[in-house]
Amino acid sequence: MLRVAIIGASGRMGQTLVGLVAAAEDLRLSGAGTEPGHASVGADAGSLAGVGSLGVAITDDIGHAVHGADVAIDFTLATAAATNLAACVSHGVALVMGTTGLDTAGQAALERAAGSIPVVYGRNMSVGVNLMTALVGLAARTLGEDYDIEILETHHRHKVDAPSGTALQLGEAAAAARGRRLADVAVYGRHGNAGPRATGSIGFASLRAGSVVGDHTVLLAADEEILEISHRAIDRAVFARGALRAARWLPGRAPGLYGMREVLGLEP
């Protein structure tokens, strides 16, 4: 029985994870953490998630939440990353982190932690999106710069960052497959007299509307044909299921920073 701690158990994704852990025969919820002073502190994590009492009280002491776990899963804010990473390192707990928007300091903290514990980090834990990322890299490498690449992403009206982390992940895969850095070839939106499209550039367009969970399309276009690779997230549970797949894979691994590519056994 794999003991799993959920960091961010009071949030929407955290509650989804608690429910899925409770329903799994091979997993047991061992701890549940939330942000300091949150109203859910002291509540039963299962009751909050709507799956009945699990006997695990939500705490804002992250060290207490992860103590005794085989693996922790973190879907919190980037500002909490350093604290959560330090707690997992202190208690020797493997970590699956789906937190997005890490700044330079947060990325450095992630890499330091990976020197002591095994960490799976992914901006999108969906199995389908990570397979799509591998396919985009294959397509970009095979088709070359004769094919223009444009990445279109659509999310709900409340999403504040653009392009999405997933769109950037797809762009990075395409750029790397062509031996480029995304920072050198990315075009983030166009307005006015932008001039002709630069050969080898990777364009991004972001739409925000309604309650869209997440739609991503990578378009590779030449004069004679167009290839489109698309993914649509229908329910946020898809990200939680991917995180649990990573959680099952991670324990027993050597310290290091892993991605969903390794979890899924995809070719480099």
N, C-alpha and C positions, 0 to 999 in steps of 0.2 A: 504494500500500500504506500503510494507516494504522498508524502506530507507537503502540502502546498500552502504558502502564505500569500495573501492578496494585499498588496499595498495600493491604497486608493479604493478600499472596499465600499466606501459610501457613495462613490460616483457611479455613473451609468454603466461604464464598462466594468468597473469593479463588481457591481451587483450582478451583471451578466456572468462574470467569471465565477462568482460564488455559487450561482445557480447551477452552472455546468459542472463545477467540482462536486457539488452535492449529488448530482445525478450520475456521476461516473463511479463505476464499481472499483476502479483501481486508484482512485484519488481520495484524499481526506483533507479537509480544510483544517489547518493547524493554527492559523493566525490571521488576523485581519487588521490592517492599519489605515489610518486616515490622517488628515492634516490637523495640526494642533488646534484644540479648542472647537473642533467641529461638533455640531449638535448631535451627531450620531454616536459620539463616544459613549461607551457603556452598553449600547444596544447590541442585541444578538445579530450577527452578520447574516445568518440565514433568514431570520424574521424580516430584516430590512430588505433583503433581496426577494422576499415573497415566496420562499421555499420551506418555511417552517424553521423552528429553532434547531440550531446546530451545536449549541453549547460553546460557541466561540464569540466572545465579546469584542467589539471594535475598540481599538485603542489608538491614541495619538503618540504612543511610544513605539516608534518603528522597530527599535531593537527588540522590544518585547514581542512585537507582532511576528518577527521573522525567526525568533529563537526556537530551535527545535525543528525547523522546516528543512526539507530536502531541497526545495527550490521556492523562490519567491517570484511573483509576477507583479510588475510595476507599470501601471497606466496612469501616472499622475502628471503634475505640471513640471516643466523643465526646471523651475526654480527649486523644486524639491529633490532633484536628481542627486546632488552631491550628498545630501543627508541620507537618502535611501541607499545609495551605493555604499557609503561608509558603514551603515548598519549591517548590510549583508556581508561585507568584508570582515567586520568585527566578529560576526557569528559564524563565519565560514559557510554561508548559504549561497548556492548557485542562484543566478538571477536571470529572468527573462524581462527585458525592458522594452516597452512599446511607447515610451514617452517621446514626443516629437519636439522640435524646436530647440534642441540643445545648442547653446552658444559655445564659444571656444573653451571657456572654463568647464562647462558641462561635459564637452567631448573629452577634455583632458582628464576629468575625474573618472569618466567611463573607462578610458584606456588604463589609468592607474589601477582601478579596481580589477580589471581583467588580468592584471599581473598576479593577483592573489586568488581569484575565484573564476570559475567559468561563467561567461556572460553571453547571452544571445541578445543582440540589439537589432531592432528593425523598426523603421518608420511606418511600415504597414505589415501586419502579421498575417494577412490573408494568404492562404496557400495559392489561390488563383492569381493574385497580384504578383507574387514572387515567381511563379511560373511565367507569367506575362513578361516580367523583367528579363528573364533569361531568353525568352523568345525575341524580345526587342533587340537585345544584344546580338543574337544570332542573325537577325534580319539586317541590322545596321552593318555588321561586318561583311555579310554575304553580298549585299546590294551596293555598298560603297557610296561615295559622295555624289554619284549620278542621281541618287534618290534624295529628294528633300525630306527632312523630318520635321513634322509639326506635332506638338503634344497638346491635346485639349482635355481639360478637366472641369468637372461640374460638381459643386457641393452645395449643401444647405446654406440658407441665408445668414446663419449665425457664424459661419467659419470666418476667422479674421485674417488668416495668412494666405498669401497667394504668391507663386503657385503652391499647390499642395506638396507635402513631403513626398507623397507617392509620385507625383509628376516629376519632381526633381530626381527621385530614384530612377525613374524610367529614362530621364534625360542623361543621367550619369552613366547608365548602362550603355546607351546608344553612343555617347561620346567616347567612352573607354574602348568600345569595340572598334572604333575608328582611330584609336591611338591619340585621342584628344582629351583635354580637360574641359568639362562642361562650362566652367567660368570663361573660357576663351571663345566659345562658339554659341552660347545661349543668347537668345533675343526674347526679352520678357515683355511682350506686347508691342503693338505698333500703332502709331498715330500720325496723322498728317502725311506729309511727303517724306516717307521713310526711305525712299530709294529702292532699287531692285534688291532682290533677295541675295544675300551673300552665299556663295557656294560653301557647303559644309556646315552652315549654321543650323541650329536647332531652335525652333520657335515654340513659344508657350502661349496659350490662351486660357484664361480662367473665367468661369461662369459661376455666379452665386444666385440660387433661386430655390424657393420652396423648402422642402425637407429632404432633398436628395442626399442619400448617404454617401455616395461617391461613385462617379463615373469617370473613367479614363480611356482615352483613345490615342494611340500613336499612329500617325499617318505617314507612310513612306511613299512619296509620289515621284514618278518619272514621267517623261512625255508620253509613253505608251501604256502605262499601267499604274495603278495605285493599290498599295497593300495597306489594310487597316488592321490593327491589333487592338482589341477592346476588352475592357472588364467593367462589370457593373456590380457594385455591392448592393444587395437587396436588404440585408439585415446586419446590424452591427455585431451580431453574434459571430459572424464570420471571422472577425479579428480576434475575438476571444478564443474561438476554436483553434485558430492558428497558434496562438500563444500557448495553449495547452499542449498542442503537438510539440512545440519547442520545449515546454516544461518536462514532458516525458522523455525527450531526447537528451536533455542537458546533464542530469546528475551522473556523476562518475567521470565526466570529461575533465581533461586537464585544464588548468587555468588558461584563459585566453578569451579573445573577443571573437565571437562567432556571429553568423548571420543566418537568415532563413535559407539561404543557398545551401549551407552545410546541413541544416536540419532536414531539408528535402532531398539531399543527395544530388543536387543539380550540378552539371558540369561547369567548371570555371569559364 
